Amino acid sequence: MTSFKALRVHQTPKGPTACVESVRLEDLTPGEVLVRVAYSGLNYKDALAVTGRGAILRAYPRVAGIDLSGVVEHSSDVTFKPGDRVLATGAGLGEWLDGGFAEYARVPAEALVPLPPGLSLLEAMALGTAGFTAALALRRMLENHQHPGQGAIAVTGATGGVGGIALALLKRAGFTAAAITGKPQAAAFLRALGADEVIERARLDLGRKPLETAVWGGALDNLGGEVLSYLTRTVKPWGNIACIGLAHSPALSGTVMPLILRGVSLLGIHSVQVPRAWRLAVWGQLAGPWRPAAIEQRIVRAVIGLESVPDAAQTLIAGQATGRFVVRLRGAEC
Ligand SMILES: NC(=O)c1ccc[n+]([C@@H]2O[C@H](COP(=O)([O-])OP(=O)(O)OC[C@H]3O[C@@H](n4cnc5c(N)ncnc54)[C@H](OP(=O)(O)O)[C@@H]3O)[C@@H](O)[C@H]2O)c1
């Protein structure tokens, strides 16, 4: 192939601007494995990069897209051979490396995971970084002794990619889950994913005391700010709060009281630079015991082309999406 389609973000006098254009392999950042991309997924971070609302890309021009699935065309690393089905999430793609919003990607072998049996290339990207992050959070909570008997897990930003998949995984792992959402009209969607209870965020009594009545067994938080602060005050003794996102605010405020008087743990979740053994184990869980039911029907909001990515990114930034946008590339025809 001489050239192929990619969505690249350029730095312009008006700020970062995304456009679909023709690029050549030599234009891409290096990587041992050439992947014909089948699907990518649109994450909040991609939306920030594509709209220029966040400083995600470390250099310009850069192909955006932190996730991809596809088929190996060529590899100079013996771990992979032509025809292998693979996926990658994070690992610098769509940040300091050219990413998945392109028909071809050059990917460091270290970043690639063989597509686990039980997942299609589309399903892998319906989960993508969102699913991987939710599963990593659940794994860390379990490692820190979270168990269903402690009570329901509160999930914030529940209609988002991470939140929605977290509801599904919690169900599969035997927990009850409460979806805290800004979209009460999405209650049926949230219940179908796995929520046992749906709570409108605006109706939550956030309280102010360092310790409020403890009601949650634990929490997965995608919002930060005042909601995260509320969770620290209301999680029961020895519960865990997986701190994932900042869709509302990057602020973290509160006191040490929940930590020292209830043994509550705040677990940092970081999905980009993850030890390879953890990556493989988490994807094994996602494709196996924690595999959400009906991934395509329940998690995918729409399968879109590269040209639709900027509009979809605006929807995500406005907090209006329910479910995941999956981006279809030419490799999907393989
Ligand atoms: N730590 C990591 O490695 C990692 C990995 C992936 C994602 N993240 C972060 O986790 C968060 C969620 O990611 P995502 O991909 O699930 O995003 P998403 O699909 O855009 O979902 C975010 C959800 O948060 C809520 N929300 C959005 N804007 C809000 C606002 N201004 N105030 C309050 N609530 C708002 C909405 O849910 P409701 O309407 O249901 O409340 C929205 O659906 C983001 O901050 C993202 O950057 C972190």
The ligand as an ORCA input file, in Angstrom:
! r2SCAN-3c Opt
* xyz 0 1
  N      -7.479      6.108     34.757
  C      -7.485      5.661     33.515
  O      -6.562      5.002     33.039
  C      -8.688      5.944     32.663
  C      -9.041      5.082     31.606
  C     -10.215      5.354     30.882
  C     -10.967      6.467     31.202
  N     -10.552      7.306     32.205
  C     -11.339      8.473     32.575
  O     -12.549      7.986     33.132
  C     -13.616      8.879     32.820
  C     -14.701      8.110     32.076
  O     -14.207      7.692     30.817
  P     -15.215      7.134     29.709
  O     -14.392      6.708     28.554
  O     -16.180      6.216     30.343
  O     -15.976      8.501     29.321
  P     -17.432      8.690     28.700
  O     -17.843      7.509     27.917
  O     -17.409     10.021     28.051
  O     -18.370      8.728     29.998
  C     -18.245      9.678     31.005
  C     -19.557      9.737     31.779
  O     -19.369     10.632     32.878
  C     -20.541     11.438     33.060
  N     -20.133     12.830     32.792
  C     -19.596     13.358     31.670
  N     -19.328     14.656     31.803
  C     -19.680     14.981     33.051
  C     -19.636     16.187     33.817
  N     -19.164     17.323     33.314
  N     -20.060     16.159     35.091
  C     -20.534     15.014     35.621
  N     -20.615     13.844     34.938
  C     -20.183     13.823     33.682
  C     -21.574     10.929     32.089
  O     -22.247      9.858     32.738
  P     -23.670     10.032     33.488
  O     -24.463     10.989     32.656
  O     -24.227      8.658     33.546
  O     -23.364     10.580     34.841
  C     -20.719     10.320     30.978
  O     -21.429      9.355     30.246
  C     -12.983     10.025     32.022
  O     -12.634     11.065     32.900
  C     -11.740      9.376     31.437
  O     -10.750     10.322     31.115
  C      -9.441      7.055     32.925
*
